[in-house]
């Protein structure tokens, strides 16, 4: 059903783990070298959106700050990033 790339999800989570205060969506697009539509789709999969009757894992949330949408890891996402980092060490 999904064509999600685990390596892109990992790169996105790692990028957000480096920025605990969050990162603007345009800046994430630039850092990850992806179009906004690709980023938004991945954020939906990793957030807590209900997609196809399944709730997402709730690893990422989007917060509006003034004119910018900021992506950041949730506590669950930070724990996931920490576990992934420890496993790769």
CORJORA-V903366 format. One record per residue. N is the residue number from 0. RES is the residue in one small letter. OMEGA is omega in degrees with one decimal (NA if undefined). D_LAST is the distance of its C-alpha to the last C-alpha in Angstrom with 2 decimals. Layout:
n = {N,N}
res = {RES,RES}
omega = {OMEGA,OMEGA}
d_last = {D_LAST,D_LAST}
//
This chain:
n = {0,1,2,3,4,5,6,7,8,9,10,11,12,13,14,15,16,17,18,19,20,21,22,23,24,25,26,27,28,29,30,31,32,33,34,35,36,37,38,39,40,41,42,43,44,45,46,47,48,49,50,51,52,53,54,55,56,57,58,59,60,61,62,63,64,65,66,67,68,69,70,71,72,73,74,75,76,77,78,79,80,81,82,83,84,85,86,87,88}
res = {x,x,x,x,x,x,x,x,x,x,x,x,x,x,x,x,x,x,x,x,x,x,x,x,x,x,x,x,x,x,x,x,x,x,x,x,x,x,x,x,x,x,x,x,x,x,x,x,x,x,x,x,x,x,x,x,x,x,x,x,x,x,x,x,x,x,x,x,x,x,x,x,x,x,x,x,x,x,x,x,x,x,x,x,x,x,x,x,x}
omega = {-175.4,176.5,-178.8,178.6,178.7,-178.9,176.8,177.5,179.0,179.5,178.9,179.8,178.6,179.2,179.2,178.6,178.5,-176.2,-176.4,178.4,179.1,-179.0,177.6,-178.9,177.0,179.6,177.1,178.0,-178.4,-178.4,-177.0,178.8,177.4,174.3,-179.6,-179.0,178.6,179.6,-178.8,178.1,-179.5,177.5,177.5,-180.0,-176.1,178.2,-179.9,178.3,174.2,-178.8,179.4,178.9,179.1,176.8,176.6,-176.1,177.9,-179.0,-173.8,172.4,178.0,-179.3,178.8,175.8,-176.6,-179.6,-172.7,168.1,-176.3,176.1,177.0,177.2,170.2,175.8,177.7,178.7,178.4,177.6,177.9,179.9,178.1,178.8,179.8,178.9,179.1,-179.3,-178.1,-179.6,NA}
d_last = {31.81,28.93,27.66,24.58,21.70,18.34,16.74,19.19,18.52,14.77,15.82,18.42,16.36,13.83,17.02,18.59,15.74,16.38,20.03,20.72,24.43,24.31,25.08,28.39,28.58,30.16,27.44,24.73,26.84,26.98,23.28,22.36,25.55,27.04,30.45,31.07,32.13,28.80,26.94,29.43,29.12,25.34,25.77,28.42,26.25,23.43,25.98,28.42,31.15,33.12,32.92,35.04,35.53,31.85,30.25,27.00,23.89,24.62,21.29,23.15,26.58,28.98,31.14,34.26,34.74,38.07,38.11,34.36,32.15,28.78,25.70,23.29,20.84,22.53,21.25,20.15,18.38,16.58,15.48,14.40,12.40,10.72,10.06,8.80,6.40,5.25,5.55,3.83,0.00}
//
